[in-house]
């Protein structure tokens, strides 16, 4: 009986500790905890976070107000229209100029899951072409990103896309940032944006 009680207390402790490390970044109601950069559209509809091209057809960003260093991020996205977007890690935004690293979210054949350094070295790593089949255009997809030290790993729908180490990324500090690409005609829905600190 005592052992059962001790085991139960351990489980409660572990659950509480793990839960304290998890953060739901999008509450499904509004953009609390986020900041809009640029003139493109960011809004909430039917519990989804939506980014959509505006009349200026320029780059737009939505950043977390908090900075995150080492974490695992899981989110669901659905590409409508063009669907060219991305998720930046350890990044900062001034106006509509972003400094950091993007895990690509784009239509088929455009390296979704790869890592791109904006206003810097460009593509750091692209997934192998055969992994492109992981992406389901027009359907809900799950993107998972693990960032620890100088390592970044990305998965789409459970398939590992890239596993990359980079000293510069390891030194990075900043927010998680969602992007809408320039050019117009883009619409992407997001939901279930869950971050676990590691």
C-alpha positions in Angstrom: 0.0 0.0 0.0 2.8 2.4 0.9 4.6 1.6 -2.3 1.5 2.3 -4.3 1.1 5.7 -2.6 4.8 6.6 -3.2 4.4 5.5 -6.9 1.3 7.7 -7.2 3.1 10.7 -5.7 6.0 10.2 -8.1 3.6 10.1 -11.1 1.8 13.3 -9.9 5.2 15.0 -9.4 6.4 14.1 -12.9 3.1 15.1 -14.5 3.2 18.5 -12.7 6.9 19.0 -13.7 6.3 18.1 -17.3 3.1 20.2 -17.5 5.0 23.2 -16.2 7.4 22.9 -19.1 4.6 22.9 -21.8 3.2 26.1 -23.2 0.2 26.4 -25.6 1.4 29.4 -27.6 -1.9 30.0 -29.4 -5.1 30.0 -27.3 -7.6 29.6 -30.2 -9.4 32.8 -29.4 -7.0 35.8 -30.2 -3.4 36.8 -30.8 -2.5 37.2 -27.1 1.2 36.7 -26.6 2.0 37.5 -30.3 3.1 40.6 -32.2 2.3 41.4 -35.8 5.0 42.8 -38.1 4.0 44.3 -41.4 0.7 44.9 -43.2 -0.3 41.3 -44.1 -3.3 39.7 -42.4 -3.1 37.7 -39.2 -6.4 36.8 -37.6 -8.3 34.0 -35.7 -11.3 32.2 -37.2 -13.0 29.0 -36.0 -10.2 28.4 -33.5 -7.5 28.6 -36.2 -4.7 31.2 -36.5 -4.7 32.4 -40.1 -2.1 34.3 -42.2 -3.2 35.7 -45.5 -1.8 38.0 -48.0 -2.9 41.6 -47.8 -3.1 44.3 -50.5 0.6 45.1 -50.2 1.6 41.5 -51.0 4.7 41.8 -48.9 6.5 39.7 -46.2 4.6 39.6 -42.9 5.5 38.1 -39.6 3.9 37.1 -36.3 6.3 36.7 -33.4 6.0 35.4 -29.9 6.6 38.2 -27.4 8.8 35.8 -25.4 12.1 34.4 -26.4 12.7 30.6 -26.4 16.1 28.9 -26.5 15.9 25.1 -26.2 12.5 23.5 -27.0 10.4 21.1 -28.9 7.6 22.8 -30.9 4.7 21.0 -32.4 2.0 22.6 -34.6 -0.5 21.8 -37.3 -0.7 23.7 -40.5 -3.0 23.7 -43.6 -1.9 25.4 -46.8 -4.5 27.0 -48.8 -3.8 28.9 -52.1 0.0 29.2 -52.5 0.8 28.2 -48.9 4.4 29.6 -48.8 5.2 30.3 -45.2 7.6 29.1 -42.5 8.4 28.9 -38.8 11.5 30.9 -37.5 13.4 29.9 -34.4 15.5 32.0 -32.1 14.8 35.0 -34.4 14.2 38.8 -34.1 12.2 41.1 -36.3 12.7 44.8 -37.0 10.0 46.2 -39.2 9.7 43.3 -41.7 13.4 42.4 -41.6 13.9 39.1 -39.8 17.2 37.8 -38.4 17.3 34.1 -37.7 16.5 30.7 -39.1 13.4 29.5 -40.8 12.0 25.9 -41.0 10.4 26.1 -44.4 6.7 25.6 -45.0 5.9 25.7 -48.7 4.0 24.0 -51.5 5.3 20.6 -52.7 8.7 20.6 -54.3 9.9 23.7 -52.3 11.9 22.1 -49.5 9.4 22.1 -46.6 11.2 21.1 -43.4 14.5 22.5 -44.6 16.4 25.3 -42.8 17.0 28.7 -44.4 18.9 31.7 -42.9 17.2 34.9 -43.9 19.4 37.9 -44.8 22.5 35.7 -44.3 23.8 32.4 -45.7 20.5 31.3 -47.4 19.8 27.6 -47.5 21.7 25.7 -44.8 20.1 22.3 -45.5 17.3 21.0 -47.7 15.5 17.7 -47.2 16.2 14.9 -49.6 13.8 15.1 -52.5 12.0 11.8 -51.7 11.0 13.2 -48.3 8.8 15.8 -50.0 6.0 13.2 -50.1 5.5 13.7 -46.4 3.7 17.0 -47.1 0.0 16.9 -47.9 -0.9 20.1 -49.7 -4.4 21.3 -48.8 -4.7 19.0 -45.8 -3.7 19.4 -42.1 0.0 18.6 -41.5 2.0 18.3 -38.3 5.3 20.1 -38.1 7.6 19.3 -35.2 10.8 21.2 -34.6 13.4 20.3 -31.9 16.0 22.9 -31.0 18.7 22.1 -28.5 22.1 23.8 -28.4 23.3 24.0 -31.9 21.1 21.2 -33.2 17.8 21.5 -35.1 15.7 18.6 -36.2 12.4 18.9 -38.1 9.7 16.4 -38.8 6.6 16.6 -41.1 3.8 14.2 -40.3 6.3 12.1 -38.3 9.0 11.9 -41.0 12.3 13.4 -40.1 13.1 16.0 -42.7 16.5 17.4 -41.6 18.9 16.9 -38.7 21.4 19.8 -38.6 24.1 21.2 -36.3 25.3 24.8 -36.7 27.4 26.9 -34.3 25.7 30.2 -35.3 22.2 28.8 -34.6 23.5 27.5 -31.2 24.4 31.1 -30.3 21.0 32.5 -31.4 18.5 34.3 -29.2 15.0 35.2 -30.1 11.3 34.4 -30.7 9.3 31.9 -32.6 8.1 33.7 -35.7 5.5 32.6 -38.2 6.0 34.0 -41.7 3.8 34.9 -44.7 5.9 35.1 -48.0 5.6 38.0 -50.3 4.0 37.9 -53.7 0.3 37.7 -52.7 -2.2 34.9 -53.0 -1.1 33.1 -49.8 -3.2 31.6 -47.1 -2.1 29.3 -44.3 -4.0 28.0 -41.2 -2.3 27.1 -38.0 -3.5 25.4 -34.8 -2.3 23.3 -31.8 0.9 25.3 -31.4 2.5 23.6 -28.4 6.0 24.3 -27.1 7.8 22.2 -24.6 11.0 23.5 -23.0 13.9 21.1 -22.9 
